[in-house]
Amino acid sequence: MQTIPEDFVNYKSTPQFTRSNIPKMFLHLHNTKAGVYGKICVTKGQLKFYGFAHRRGNVEKEIVIDENQSAVSPPEYWHKVEFLTDDTEFHVDFYAQKDSEIVKHNLSERND
């Protein structure tokens, strides 16, 4: 999986997600805008990350993220997640280059 460049900073985080409050978007194909990495942090249970080379392409990567582990999705990479246990909880931390407009203005992690 991808790593986050050293000059990138965490500028935004999601709430803690469970089966009962996860936005449906996370369960379907989505991506981040250019310059934004997403770090998926599982705090309980297990989550599966699916990565796709293209929006309508086949699965390129499948990664199981265990409790207290994380995985990084690079900018503009199509992906989705799947709960593997009923008690799974996770959040996503978003990173961008520390001097970027994204960080300066706390812009959305997605293309509008």
N, C-alpha and C positions, 0 to 999 in steps of 0.2 A: 504494500500500500504506500501511498504518497506520504511525504513529510512536508511540513510547513516551513518555508524559508525563515531564517533567523531574524530578518528585519521586518517580519510581519507581527502584528499584535492582535490580541483578542479584543474586538471592538463591540461585540454583541453576542448574547446568548439567548437561547430559547428557554421557556419554563421546562420543568421536568415533565416528560410525557409518559403516559401509561396507555393501556388499551382504551380507557374510558375518555381520555381527553386529547388524543393525538389528532392533529389536523389531517384530514384524508389525503391531502397533497403528499405527505411523507410516505404514504403507502403506494403511491403511483409515481410514474416517471417524473422527475423534476431535476433542476440543476441550479447552480449558483452563477452569478454573473462573472465576467472576466475580472480577475484580480482577487476573488474571494474563495478561500478554502473553508470547508466545513469539517469540524472535528466532532465526530459522533462519540459521545461518552456514555457507556452503559453503566449504570449504578446498581442495577439489580437485574437478575435473570440473564437472558440471551437475546440477541438481535441478529438478524441476517441482513447484510448489505449486498445489494445486487448492483453491479456497475455495467453500463452499456456503452459501446463505442459510438453509437448513434442513437438519436431519439427513437427511431423505429427499428433498431437493430436487435440482435440476439444478445443474451447475457454474455458478458465478457469476463466478469469477476463475480465470485460469490465468496463472501467473507463472513464467518461467524464471529461476532463480537461478544465475548464473555463478560460477566460481571466484573467491574473495576478495570475494564479494558477500553480502548478507543480505536477508532479507525479514521483516516482522513480522506475526504473526497476533494479532488482538485477543482479548480475553477472550470466552469462550463462543462462539467462531466455529468452525464445523465445517470441517474441512480434512483433507487427506492429502497425501503427497508421492510422487513417482515418480523413480527414478534415470534420468537421461538418458545417462549414460556408465558404463561398467563400473568406472572408477576413482574414482567419486564418493565423497567423504568430507564429512561435515558434523556439526555438533553444534547443540544448541538451548540458548540461554540464556533463563532465565525471570526475568521482572521483575514486581515488585509494589510498591505504595506503601510508601515507606520506613518508615512508622510502623504498618503494618498487622499484624494477627495472623499473617498468612501469613509475613511476613519475621521477626517476633519469634520464632516457633516453628518456622521452616523447614518449614511445612506443605506437603502435596502440591499440585502444580499442577493436579491433577484433582479432580473431585468423587468422594468415596469411596462 
